[in-house]
Each structure stands twice: as structure tokens, then as C-alpha cells.
Amino acid sequence: MAREFSTVGVVGLGTMGAGIVEVFARNGIDVVAVEISEPALERGRVTLTGSTDRAVAKGKLAAADRDALHERVHFAVGLDALHSVDLVIEAVPEHLDLKQRIFAELDRVCRPETILATNTSSLSVTEISVATTRPNQVIGIHFFNPAPVMKLVEVVRTVVTAPEVVADVEALCARLGKVDVTINDRAGFIANALLFGYLNHAVGMFESHYATREDIDAAMKLGCGLPMGPLALMDLIGLDTAYEILDTMYRRGGRDRRHAPVPLLKQMVTAGLLGRKSGRGFYTYERPGSPVVVPDEATPLASEVTLADGARAITKVGVVGSGTMATGIIEVFAKAGYEVVSVTRGAEKSAKVCEAVKTSLNKGVVRGKLAEADRDAALGRISWSAALDHLADVDLVVEAVVEELSVKKALFASLDEICKPGVVLATTTSSLPVIDVAMATHRPADVVGLHFFNPAPIMPLVEVVRTIRTSPETTATARAVCAALGKTAVVCGDRSGFIVNALLFPYLNDAVKMLEASYSTADDIDHAMKLGCGYPMGPFDLLDVVGLDVSLAIQRELYLELREPGFAPAPLLEHLVTAGYLGRKTRRGFRDHSHR
Ligand SMILES: NC(=O)c1ccc[n+]([C@@H]2O[C@H](COP(=O)([O-])OP(=O)(O)OC[C@H]3O[C@@H](n4cnc5c(N)ncnc54)[C@H](O)[C@@H]3O)[C@@H](O)[C@H]2O)c1
């Protein structure tokens, strides 16, 4: 029989604590909510009221249930109020000495059978537990932000946590409607160990002016389907908390430089820019605690790029290539009203591409997304050719041929001879340096990267890659074209992986390393990222879809460019590729897909 928890205590009513109080009270459990001072207590009360009022306004909670919820919460200053609760969960700032002090005090105040839990994100639960005389009753219960919304709870057992305490807490999580993964005490557990290297890297990109905050966030939302971008997430987590988590993970987790907090973070914390809770972090908020972003001096004036920015008028577009990307890009341009010249290496290939574009447009008609007349008009705008000479009078060329530098360079040298002056020459490369391609021409200022995502007609994002030689007019033209295509353009520098792949693949690689270290299973890791962080797919689901060979190649490029030891491809990934387990396309990758 699992233990009954009728009253729990929550210590610290900040970002996490207030949400945790709500979770318990919503599920019929009485809560003693404790803070360090009256003003802090009042802040916690306001947070709880705000959150439950929003839930009522959204129709997710009945007004009567909200009132009952509030009646279950008893607010108090000081730990003495916790003398008769069944379980305490601590959510004070991420400092070991503070948590140890609080646990020693809780040990004195609480009944001998009370379970003492910490919501720490990165500190050692074991070290916290030894501050008490009951380390076997100490456990980690790691909720995710916002606690009332995120389904996941990481239950952290130390080497001394009693098995029945683990079982009781697992049963409690189920009662709260949460999904738990139970793991050992390691810095960052599952989700944060995978998340924070990525978040820190995104802050580094912002700090080095590689891309704007809006573009970094839009890239990860639209390119990976994440619920929010990394910088907005840092603001939600709280920059002080994020700093402490990174710092602890760096020290506890083998001094991986990717966890060494980017200097800007410390500066922002010192300056009081803590994120949403202080009203300002990477973004500015309506008021402290508000989720509403308001414009500030860094907000781009207007997302529309006009001819005044130097964008050139584009009416006719050449697309070179006959693969998946070229086919999708031809369709995107033709549907948006551009005249398109498709160039392939022969009539046979042209016929194939033409067929593929027709099939895709027809699908749109069948699904009711495209009128027959619009399909016919789009097809009427495309001409099919096997000769580059037909690109003599286009305004923009988009190259989507095989991902080999020598091939692309030769092509750009030819385009340089054929195309009229002022044409924008774009490459869709996902891994080669755009500058190498640009320097194959005598007009590097006109060369830019246009990194579409697959499938191009569906994915809303395009990365516009400017090299150190790309002119502002060329970048403006590329952005204006993306806007006319109905895509969101993000502008970034010419570095391996651009924004999306540079942030995504090291995270996937880290997940492989975690599996390799037998810390957790592929299923639990996937669960943790989906339910704890709102990712549409877990890392192993995604690796099997993308292809392990493709992932390994990208990871190698990133490693070679940055020489960051933490980017070294996981040996397990290399072995699976060597063994021919490439993912869904070979019916076996991290998972066996032969029966699905
Ligand atoms: N922010 C997140 O996204 C997140 C997610 C999961 C876990 N966590 C973890 O939760 C814990 C709390 O983080 P947070 O972001 O909510 O911090 P926070 O700074 O928002 O809130 C901490 C609260 O603790 C209170 N406090 C400080 N000393 C106290 C004391 N002696 N007694 C009672 N209350 C005290 C403070 O007044 C404050 O309200 C940390 O261990 C953190 O790592 C944070």
C-alpha cells in the first residue's frame, strides 16, 4: 500500500514553488506554503492567484474549483509551520549551502516519518540529504517549468533513498497526473543535462552577435517545432537560476566547457536582468512576472523588408538541381507567383522533376489546399531546361545540387559567366561554408546562403546566411524574397550548422552519450524531452527520422570547425553508422522499425 499524502509543505514560492503549490492543491492535497518573509509570501500568493485566474479565464478550471484550491493552501513565514506535513518539497534558490541549511532545519522541525524532497535542478541530492539525520527519506522531485503545465517529473533517488520512499513518491506523481522517470543522482538528471548545453550555446550565439535574439528563437521554434526559443526559455527559467544550474553542471559534470556559463549571463544577473520574474532579461516584459513581451530598443522596427533597404526587385528565378530540395523550392517559388527556370543535367532529369512538382501540386489540390486554376498557373510559370545558359536573364539563382564543394564551386563559376550583373546567387547548402562558394565567382557580394528546410513547401523557416563578403543589399533581397514566399527568414553568420543545426545536433549527440553511459533508456530520455520540455519528438525518435549517417556527418563538421571537445561525435553513433543502422530508412537505428 502506497503511503497517503494528505498534507504537503512547499518551501520557497518563486518561479517553481508557486507552481508546485498549485499542482498539489489542484489535486486535492492540503499545502502549507512557506516563504522567508511577508513580502516574499505575498509575491507567492500573487503568483498563485494570477496563475489560477488565468486557468479560469481560459476555461481550464472552474471558478468553484479555484476557490476550493485556494482554501487548501495555508501560507506561512518560516519552516516551523511544517511540523505536521507528510512530505516537504523545497524550491529555494539553487545554492548547496542554503539547501543544506534548510534540510537540517526541516529534519529538526518535521515528524520523523516525513519525506523530505528537493526540487533542485543540478545539485547533488545526496549532498543535500547528508545534512539530515534521515538521508534514506530524502529524494529529488524535479518538476518542470511551468509546473502546472509540464507533465514530467524526474524522481531522483540517491544510493541511500529507501525503495519504499521511491515507490511512494512515484505513486504520488501518478496521483498528480504526472509522468515520472526515476533516475540516479547525476548533475542535470536527464532533461537539464541535455537542455542546458543547448541554452548556453544559444546565449553564446547572441553574445557574439551571430544572430538576433528574435532570429535565434524563431529558428528553433520554426525549424524544430519547439514550443519556445532558447532565449525566451532562459527568461522563463530565470537567468540567476540558469546561471547556477550551468555553473553546478560544469563543476559536477566533468567540466564540459559547454556548461561553463557564457560571460554575458553573469553580467545580466549582476545587473538584475533575471528574465520574466524581474520584468527584463533577453526580452522586456510588461511588468515583473508577466509573460507579455513588450517592444524595447532591440526590437526590430518592422519585419517587412522594403526596396528602401536596398532589396532588389526579383521576378524571375532560376533553380538548379533535381533532388528533393530543388523540387520543393521550384514549387514554392512558382506558387508564390515567380517565373521559374528549372535547370537540371538532362532532359530525363527535367522530366522527373517536372513530374514530382506536378504530383506535389496535385496533392495540394486533392487536399483542398490549392485551387486547380492556381495549380495550372503555377505550372505555367515554370520552364524546364538542361542548359545553364537559360539563366542569363534571371534575377535570382537558387542552387540545390549535390552537397559537394567542388561541384558547387564549378557551378558558381559558370553562373558567374552566364548571369547578368546584379543577380543574387544563392546556395542551399546545409553544411559547406558559403564563402567558399562565393569566392568561386568574381561577385562574392552577391552571394548568399538560402537554407530551406525539408520539405520546402511545408517548413516555414529559411536561414539567410551572409558571409563576410555578402552585401547588405543582397541580404535585404534574400529576406524580401523569403517574405514574399510566406517564409520566416532568420539571418545568421556563415558558420557550420548556421543556427538550427548548430544548436540541435550537439544536443542529439549528448543524448547518445547519455544512453551510451547507461544513465537512462532511449524511451525515458525521449519521454523526458517531450513531457518535460515540450519537444515534439524525443532525441532518439528524431535521430532515427533524420538518419544516423546524416547526423554523424553534421556533428563531425561542427566538431571540426569549433574543435570543441564536447562536440566530438558519440562513439555509439559512429558504431551504429558503421553497422549500417541508419534509422528508419534502413529499418533500424536506435530502435527497430522492421515491424512498424
Ligand atoms: N526555474 C526553473 O525553470 C526551474 C525548473 C525546475 C527546478 N528548478 C529548481 O527549483 C528551485 C527554485 O528555483 P526557482 O527558479 O523557483 O527560484 P526563484 O528564485 O524564482 O524562487 C526561490 C524562492 O525561494 C525563496 N527563499 C529563499 N530562501 C528561503 C528560505 N530560507 N526559506 C523559504 N524560502 C526561501 C525566495 O524568496 C524565492 O521566492 C531551484 O533549486 C531550481 O534549480 C527551477
PDBQT file of the ligand as one rigid body, heavy atoms in Angstrom, charges set to zero:
ROOT
HETATM    1  N1  LIG A 601      13.259  27.978 -12.785  1.00  0.00    +0.000 N 
HETATM    2  C1  LIG A 601      13.104  26.799 -13.332  1.00  0.00    +0.000 C 
HETATM    3  O1  LIG A 601      12.760  26.704 -14.524  1.00  0.00    +0.000 OA
HETATM    4  C2  LIG A 601      13.320  25.554 -12.518  1.00  0.00    +0.000 A 
HETATM    5  C3  LIG A 601      12.830  24.329 -13.011  1.00  0.00    +0.000 A 
HETATM    6  C4  LIG A 601      12.959  23.178 -12.209  1.00  0.00    +0.000 A 
HETATM    7  C5  LIG A 601      13.612  23.255 -10.996  1.00  0.00    +0.000 A 
HETATM    8  N2  LIG A 601      14.119  24.475 -10.556  1.00  0.00    +0.000 N 
HETATM    9  C6  LIG A 601      14.766  24.480  -9.248  1.00  0.00    +0.000 C 
HETATM   10  O2  LIG A 601      13.811  24.946  -8.310  1.00  0.00    +0.000 OA
HETATM   11  C7  LIG A 601      14.473  25.638  -7.256  1.00  0.00    +0.000 C 
HETATM   12  C8  LIG A 601      13.882  27.025  -7.126  1.00  0.00    +0.000 C 
HETATM   13  O3  LIG A 601      14.132  27.763  -8.325  1.00  0.00    +0.000 OA
HETATM   14  P1  LIG A 601      13.243  28.992  -8.776  1.00  0.00    +0.000 P 
HETATM   15  O4  LIG A 601      13.547  29.253 -10.189  1.00  0.00    +0.000 OA
HETATM   16  O5  LIG A 601      11.835  28.763  -8.373  1.00  0.00    +0.000 OA
HETATM   17  O6  LIG A 601      13.879  30.161  -7.884  1.00  0.00    +0.000 OA
HETATM   18  P2  LIG A 601      13.284  31.592  -7.517  1.00  0.00    +0.000 P 
HETATM   19  O7  LIG A 601      14.433  32.470  -7.274  1.00  0.00    +0.000 OA
HETATM   20  O8  LIG A 601      12.252  32.000  -8.506  1.00  0.00    +0.000 OA
HETATM   21  O9  LIG A 601      12.495  31.322  -6.133  1.00  0.00    +0.000 OA
HETATM   22  C9  LIG A 601      13.140  30.957  -4.938  1.00  0.00    +0.000 C 
HETATM   23  C10 LIG A 601      12.238  31.368  -3.759  1.00  0.00    +0.000 C 
HETATM   24  O10 LIG A 601      12.792  30.847  -2.554  1.00  0.00    +0.000 OA
HETATM   25  C11 LIG A 601      12.589  31.803  -1.533  1.00  0.00    +0.000 C 
HETATM   26  N3  LIG A 601      13.534  31.556  -0.438  1.00  0.00    +0.000 N 
HETATM   27  C12 LIG A 601      14.841  31.856  -0.372  1.00  0.00    +0.000 A 
HETATM   28  N4  LIG A 601      15.344  31.474   0.816  1.00  0.00    +0.000 NA
HETATM   29  C13 LIG A 601      14.345  30.890   1.509  1.00  0.00    +0.000 A 
HETATM   30  C14 LIG A 601      14.244  30.308   2.800  1.00  0.00    +0.000 A 
HETATM   31  N5  LIG A 601      15.294  30.242   3.614  1.00  0.00    +0.000 N 
HETATM   32  N6  LIG A 601      13.045  29.816   3.200  1.00  0.00    +0.000 NA
HETATM   33  C15 LIG A 601      11.975  29.888   2.397  1.00  0.00    +0.000 A 
HETATM   34  N7  LIG A 601      12.028  30.444   1.153  1.00  0.00    +0.000 NA
HETATM   35  C16 LIG A 601      13.188  30.937   0.711  1.00  0.00    +0.000 A 
HETATM   36  C17 LIG A 601      12.793  33.127  -2.223  1.00  0.00    +0.000 C 
HETATM   37  O11 LIG A 601      12.177  34.181  -1.503  1.00  0.00    +0.000 OA
HETATM   38  C18 LIG A 601      12.141  32.874  -3.584  1.00  0.00    +0.000 C 
HETATM   39  O12 LIG A 601      10.783  33.256  -3.590  1.00  0.00    +0.000 OA
HETATM   40  C19 LIG A 601      15.948  25.642  -7.599  1.00  0.00    +0.000 C 
HETATM   41  O13 LIG A 601      16.565  24.562  -6.953  1.00  0.00    +0.000 OA
HETATM   42  C20 LIG A 601      15.934  25.422  -9.099  1.00  0.00    +0.000 C 
HETATM   43  O14 LIG A 601      17.105  24.832  -9.579  1.00  0.00    +0.000 OA
HETATM   44  C21 LIG A 601      13.965  25.602 -11.290  1.00  0.00    +0.000 A 
ENDROOT
TORSDOF 0
